[in-house]
Amino acid sequence: MRIVRMMKLSCMTGSLQNDRRGQPRRDRARQKSAEPGDVASLRLGRRGIALILVLWVLTLLSVLVMEFCFSMRTEINITRNFKEAGQMYFYAQGGIQRAIAETIYRNDPAIHARRQNLKAEDSSGIDLEWRLDGTPHTLPFEGADVEVRVKNESGRINLNGATDVIIRKVAKYFLEVGEQRDTVVDSILDWRDPDDLHRINGAENDYYRSLSEPYDCKNADFDSVEELLLVRGVTPELFFGKRVKGEEGEEIPVVGLKDLFTVFSTAAKVDINSAPLEVILVLFGIPTDLAKRVVEVREEQPFGNLSDLSLRVPELVPFLPEVQGSLGYSQTTPYYSIASLAKMKAGLSVRGLECVVKIDGQEKSGFKMVMWKDILF
């Protein structure tokens, strides 16, 4: 039995020794079998980081490229707009020069007579002369059309010579009966009179000096129509006119005081034959259709006197008593206002110019520039 136990112990000891000798080999085998997987994981991790960095770089480059494209597009649009603005300015200036030439021709008796003869010989009935009552004339240019209007200043109301009746008549068209209308009328009269005595609803230095930005009442004639904006009660809407929507949604410009008054007219009365449509509309206080009727009738032949006007436009008779003393017939002044509006054919660019010229044969060029506006409202 003892021998058997010793043999069992010997076998167990040998197996333990063999296990101890084989353990390192197994550990090394396990390490060798695990090394390739760890390396692969490490490599995949490095590749993922590189991919993320590449994606960030691509995103940054995309943003830079988009910003560059946007900047270039903006620069191109600015350059194109600048170019079109320059073109529109000179197109409009060309329209003014053409209008000045037509106005000079109209005031030259020899050229006027020659054109009348050519019109009589021409069966087409085309009028070779421009109308000087605000009728639009279109001039085609390369890439743009220019609309030009010429008005003799005798067709507008003389702001410095208009009576209080006429000024009140004009104010009646814009304002309802009340203190506001009386304020506008009295303040205009107080602005141009030489004294410091204000009317009931007027204004003198005591009012204007109490404003947040004080100034003195002029107490002299108006030097420009824009001076009306300094007068008490005259708002920008009243001066420039308010744009309203028509029945079909289009904007219809309503006339303002700037369209009715002038400081350049040398005539005491309003010439009915050269008065623009808006002046006829407001001065007589008549509907638009009747005002257009007056313009159509005078295009056939100018009105000679009050009787001729009453006979040819009988619908106007009820409106004559209030204004008949302020009407003139074919009395022209050498001052003309010219408005030129250039519109791009392909695009939305628009540029307007306005000026007032005096036709004077003693001038070397035949005219004298009295006023110039680089912006037409």
C-alpha positions in Angstrom: 0.0 0.0 0.0 2.8 2.3 0.9 4.4 1.6 -2.5 1.2 2.4 -4.3 0.8 5.7 -2.4 4.3 6.8 -3.3 3.7 6.0 -6.9 0.6 8.1 -6.9 2.4 11.0 -5.3 5.2 10.7 -7.8 2.7 10.9 -10.7 1.0 13.9 -9.1 4.3 15.7 -8.6 5.3 15.0 -12.2 2.1 16.3 -13.6 2.4 19.4 -11.5 5.9 20.0 -12.7 4.8 19.4 -16.3 1.9 21.9 -15.8 4.3 24.5 -14.4 6.7 24.0 -17.3 3.9 24.3 -19.9 2.2 27.3 -18.4 4.7 29.9 -19.8 4.4 28.3 -23.2 0.6 28.6 -23.0 0.8 32.2 -21.8 3.2 33.0 -24.6 0.8 31.3 -27.0 -2.1 33.3 -25.7 -0.1 36.6 -26.0 0.9 35.7 -29.5 -2.7 34.9 -30.4 -3.9 38.3 -28.9 -1.3 40.6 -30.4 -2.7 40.8 -34.0 -6.2 41.9 -32.7 -4.9 44.7 -30.5 -2.7 46.0 -33.3 -5.7 45.9 -35.7 -7.9 47.8 -33.1 -5.1 50.4 -32.7 -4.8 50.9 -36.4 -8.6 51.2 -36.8 -8.7 53.9 -34.1 -6.0 55.9 -35.8 -7.8 55.7 -39.1 -11.0 56.9 -37.5 -9.3 60.0 -36.0 -7.7 60.7 -39.4 -11.1 60.4 -41.1 -12.7 62.9 -38.7 -9.8 65.3 -39.2 -10.3 65.1 -43.0 -14.0 65.7 -42.7 -13.4 68.8 -40.6 -10.9 70.1 -43.1 -13.3 69.5 -46.0 -16.1 71.2 -44.0 -13.9 74.2 -43.4 -12.8 74.4 -47.0 -16.4 74.2 -48.1 -17.4 77.1 -45.9 -14.4 79.1 -47.2 -15.4 78.3 -50.8 -19.0 79.3 -50.2 -18.0 82.5 -48.6 -15.7 83.3 -51.5 -18.5 82.6 -54.0 -20.9 84.7 -52.1 -18.5 87.6 -51.9 -17.7 87.3 -55.6 -21.4 87.3 -56.5 -22.0 90.3 -54.3 -19.1 92.2 -55.9 -20.4 91.3 -59.4 -23.9 92.6 -58.5 -22.4 95.8 -57.0 -20.3 96.4 -60.1 -23.3 95.7 -62.4 -25.5 98.1 -60.4 -22.9 100.8 -60.5 -22.5 100.4 -64.2 -26.3 100.5 -64.8 -26.6 103.5 -62.5 -24.0 105.3 -64.5 -25.7 104.4 -67.8 -29.1 105.5 -66.5 -27.7 108.8 -65.3 -26.4 109.7 -68.8 -29.5 108.3 -70.5 -31.6 110.7 -68.4 -29.1 113.5 -69.1 -29.5 112.8 -72.8 -33.2 113.1 -72.4 -32.8 116.5 -70.8 -30.5 117.7 -73.5 -33.0 116.6 -76.2 -35.8 118.4 -74.3 -33.7 121.6 -74.1 -33.1 121.5 -77.9 -36.8 120.9 -78.6 -37.7 123.8 -76.3 -35.3 126.1 -78.1 -36.7 125.1 -81.5 -40.2 125.7 -80.2 -39.3 129.3 -79.2 -37.5 130.0 -82.5 -40.0 131.6 -84.9 -38.3 130.4 -88.1 -37.9 126.8 -87.0 -41.5 126.8 -85.5 -42.9 128.1 -88.9 -40.9 125.5 -90.8 -42.2 122.6 -88.6 -45.8 123.8 -89.0 -45.4 123.8 -92.7 -43.9 120.3 -92.7 -46.8 119.1 -90.5 -49.3 120.6 -92.9 -47.7 118.8 -95.8 -47.3 115.5 -94.0 -50.5 113.4 -94.3 -49.6 111.2 -91.3 -50.6 114.0 -88.9 -47.6 113.4 -86.6 -46.7 116.5 -84.7 -43.0 117.3 -85.2 -43.0 119.6 -82.2 -43.0 118.6 -78.5 -45.9 119.7 -76.4 -44.8 121.8 -73.4 -47.7 121.0 -71.0 -46.2 117.9 -69.3 -47.1 115.4 -72.1 -44.7 112.5 -71.9 -42.3 111.9 -74.7 -40.5 108.6 -75.0 -36.9 108.4 -76.3 -35.5 104.9 -77.1 -31.9 104.3 -76.2 -29.9 101.1 -76.5 -30.9 99.1 -73.4 -33.2 101.8 -71.9 -36.2 104.0 -72.6 -36.3 107.6 -71.4 -39.5 109.4 -70.6 -39.2 113.2 -70.8 -41.8 115.8 -69.7 -41.5 119.5 -70.4 -43.7 122.0 -68.7 -43.8 125.8 -69.2 -43.7 127.3 -65.7 -46.5 129.7 -66.6 -48.8 126.6 -66.4 -48.2 126.4 -62.7 -49.4 128.5 -59.8 -46.9 131.3 -58.9 -46.2 130.7 -55.2 -45.1 134.2 -54.6 -48.0 135.9 -56.5 -50.9 133.6 -55.7 -53.8 135.2 -53.9 -55.2 133.8 -50.7 -58.2 132.7 -52.7 -56.1 130.5 -55.0 -54.0 129.1 -52.1 -57.2 128.3 -50.2 -58.5 126.6 -53.3 -55.4 124.4 -53.5 -55.6 123.6 -49.8 -59.2 122.6 -50.2 -58.3 119.8 -52.6 -55.9 118.2 -50.0 -57.4 119.0 -46.6 -60.9 119.0 -45.1 -62.5 122.1 -43.8 -61.0 122.9 -40.4 -58.2 124.4 -38.5 -55.5 122.4 -40.3 -56.4 123.8 -43.7 -56.6 127.3 -42.3 -53.2 126.8 -40.6 -51.5 125.9 -43.9 -53.1 128.8 -45.8 -52.3 131.4 -43.2 -48.8 130.1 -42.5 -47.9 130.3 -46.2 -49.1 133.9 -46.4 -47.2 134.8 -43.2 -44.0 133.2 -44.5 -43.9 135.4 -47.6 -45.2 138.7 -46.2 -42.7 141.3 -44.9 -44.1 141.8 -41.4 -44.0 139.9 -38.1 -47.8 140.0 -37.6 -49.3 136.6 -37.8 -52.8 135.8 -39.1 -55.3 134.0 -36.9 -54.0 130.5 -37.8 -50.7 131.6 -39.1 -47.1 131.5 -37.7 -44.3 133.9 -37.3 -41.0 133.9 -35.4 -42.6 133.2 -32.1 -43.7 129.8 -33.4 -40.7 128.8 -35.4 -38.2 129.8 -32.6 -40.1 127.5 -30.2 -39.4 124.4 -32.2 -36.9 121.8 -31.2 -34.7 123.0 -34.1 -35.6 126.7 -34.2 -35.3 128.9 -37.2 -36.7 132.3 -38.3 -39.7 133.0 -40.4 -38.5 134.2 -43.8 -40.9 137.2 -44.3 -39.9 137.3 -47.9 -40.7 135.6 -51.2 -40.0 131.9 -51.6 -36.8 131.0 -53.3 -37.8 127.4 -54.0 -40.9 125.3 -53.8 -39.1 123.0 -51.3 -39.2 125.9 -48.9 -42.8 125.0 -48.2 -41.5 122.1 -46.1 -40.4 124.7 -43.5 -43.9 126.3 -43.3 -46.1 125.3 -40.4 -48.7 122.7 -41.3 -47.0 121.5 -44.5 -46.1 117.8 -44.1 -44.0 115.7 -46.4 -47.1 113.8 -47.4 -48.8 117.0 -48.3 -45.8 118.3 -50.3 -44.7 115.2 -52.2 -48.1 113.5 -52.5 -49.1 110.1 -51.1 -49.0 106.9 -53.1 -52.2 104.9 -52.8 -53.3 101.5 -54.3 -55.6 101.5 -57.3 -58.5 99.1 -58.0 -56.1 96.5 -59.6 -53.5 96.9 -56.9 -51.2 99.3 -58.8 -49.7 102.3 -57.1 -51.2 105.6 -58.2 -49.2 108.7 -57.3 -51.4 111.5 -55.9 -50.3 115.0 -56.7 -48.6 117.1 -54.0 -47.9 120.8 -53.6 -44.6 120.4 -55.4 -46.5 119.6 -58.6 -48.7 122.7 -58.4 -46.5 125.6 -57.4 -43.5 127.3 -58.9 -41.3 130.2 -58.1 -40.0 130.7 -61.7 -43.2 131.9 -63.4 -43.1 135.5 -64.5 -46.8 135.5 -65.3 -49.4 136.6 -62.7 -52.0 134.1 -63.9 -52.0 130.4 -64.7 -51.8 129.7 -68.4 -54.6 127.2 -69.2 -53.0 126.1 -72.4 -49.8 125.0 -70.7 -51.1 123.9 -67.3 -50.4 120.2 -66.5 -53.2 117.9 -65.8 -52.7 118.0 -62.1 -52.9 121.8 -62.0 -56.2 121.8 -63.9 -57.5 119.0 -61.6 -56.7 120.9 -58.4 -57.3 124.5 -59.5 -60.8 123.9 -60.9 -61.6 121.2 -58.3 -63.0 119.0 -61.1 -63.0 115.2 -61.6 -60.1 113.5 -63.4 -62.2 112.7 -66.5 -63.2 116.3 -67.0 -59.6 117.5 -66.5 -58.4 115.0 -69.2 -61.2 116.4 -71.5 -59.8 119.9 -71.1 -56.3 118.6 -72.1 -57.7 116.8 -75.2 -59.7 119.8 -76.4 -56.7 122.2 -76.2 -54.5 119.7 -78.1 -56.7 120.3 -81.1 -56.4 124.1 -80.7 -55.3 126.3 -77.8 -58.0 128.2 -76.0 -58.2 131.9 -77.0 -60.2 133.3 -74.1 -62.7 132.6 -71.5 -65.6 132.4 -73.9 -63.7 130.0 -76.1 -63.0 127.8 -73.1 -66.7 127.9 -72.0 -67.9 127.1 -75.5 -65.6 124.2 -76.2 -65.8 122.6 -72.7 -69.3 123.5 -71.5 -69.0 121.1 -68.6 -66.4 123.4 -67.1 -68.7 126.4 -66.8 -70.0 125.7 -63.2 -66.4 125.7 -62.0 -65.2 128.9 -63.7 -66.5 131.7 -61.4 -64.0 131.0 -58.6 -60.9 130.9 -60.8 -61.7 132.8 -64.0 -59.8 135.8 -62.8 -56.6 133.7 -62.3 -56.6 132.2 -65.8 -54.4 133.3 -68.7 -54.4 132.2 -72.3 -51.2 131.5 -74.2 -49.1 133.7 -72.0 -45.8 131.9 -71.8 -42.7 132.4 -69.7 -39.1 131.7 -70.7 -38.8 129.2 -67.8 -39.3 125.5 -68.4 -39.1 122.6 -66.1 -37.8 119.3 -67.6 -38.2 115.9 -65.9 -36.3 113.0 -67.4 -36.8 109.4 -66.2 -34.6 106.6 -67.6 -35.7 102.9 -67.2 -33.6 99.9 -68.0 -35.3 97.6 -70.5 -33.9 94.4 -68.9 -33.8 95.1 -65.2 -35.2 97.4 -62.5 -32.7 100.2 -62.7 -34.4 103.6 -62.8 -32.8 107.1 -62.6 -34.5 110.5 -62.8 -33.2 114.0 -63.3 -35.0 117.3 -63.1 -34.0 120.8 -64.0 -35.4 124.3 -64.8 -34.0 126.2 -67.8 -34.5 129.7 -69.0 -34.6 130.0 -72.8 -32.7 133.1 -73.6 -31.5 134.0 -77.1 -28.8 136.3 -75.6 -27.1 133.3 -74.1 -24.4 131.7 -76.2 -26.0 128.3 -75.9 -29.5 129.6 -76.2 -30.5 128.7 -72.6 -29.5 129.2 -69.0 -29.6 126.4 -66.4 -31.5 127.8 -63.4 -32.0 124.7 -61.2 -30.7 121.2 -61.3 -31.8 118.1 -59.3 -29.9 114.9 -59.5 -32.7 112.9 -57.9 -36.3 112.9 -59.3 -38.9 112.0 -56.7 
